């Protein structure tokens, strides 16, 4: 490592040479690489975090470029998965950082594995860059169960919020006992999002991550807070989490990990604002075999990362197939119809 690279960062008394060395040894799981995740990944790679595992299931689209800072028009033209495109970009930003790009979604069946639980090198920190409420509760379950710190963040419209979840402190279910339904929450695809708001929230999450990984975890428990930001007009609001931990909490109190234990949960997910349903299978798929199978059903676009088939019947529908066993059926928001189309053409 070139000592000059992080000179300005090491001048900070909160980091110094020792903190920089801790960052170089740190291992981070980033769940989601959209508006928040791409900003976080960029800042952590530039800060010298040694190992960054990026988990994202989506493909770069033109509408992403307004706020997702790691991607460009060429990524859209090549239909690159976000994790792959992010990995390529970060590799030239900082070649000393190990980027482990995973084109998949985090679910109950793989959450602990992606966190490195039981492995020689578990993750030191999990960071929320997702826009999925149930995934956050799943992360919370796994983090509490195994004593791993994680950072919550969300952004929609012109506002967002950030909150550190630290071992020994309040967990997500202490603060928000039950997840709100999808109908209760605005989403970026329907309510919009200001790129500057996403940048502020991702910067706050990055700052918390760097502070924790550089050695600030003990002091963070004493000033942990839920911070809410609105950029139009500019307002910051902070609520202390010091007394938020609840003995009767279903997760950190009763040790009931209902989201993590339900391995069959959310095998189908309606993708908000996209008129599409994701279906998750139980086994991997051969893209070569699927290409041969789907060619009789319509026009197939083949990439190293997925297949997409524009179906002749039903008209206006298409299927995207990923090697990890996921399918996205485009052209319907109805899970039952999506399963029927998948069964007809894929056998899933």
Secondary structure by P-SEA (a helix, b strand, c coil): ccccccccccccccccaaaaaaaaabbbbbccccaaaaaaaaaaaaacccbbbbbbccccccccccccccccaaaaaacccaaaaaaaaaaaacccccccccccccccccccccccccccccccbbbbccccaaaaaaaaaaaaaabbbbbbbbbcccccbbbbbcccccccccccccccccccccccccccccaaaaaaaaaaaaaaaaaaaacaaaaaaacccbbbbbcccbbbbbbbcccccccccccccccccccccccccccccccccccbbbbbccccccaaaaaaaaccccbbbbcccbbbbbcccccccbbbbcccbbbbbcccccaaaaaaaaaacccc
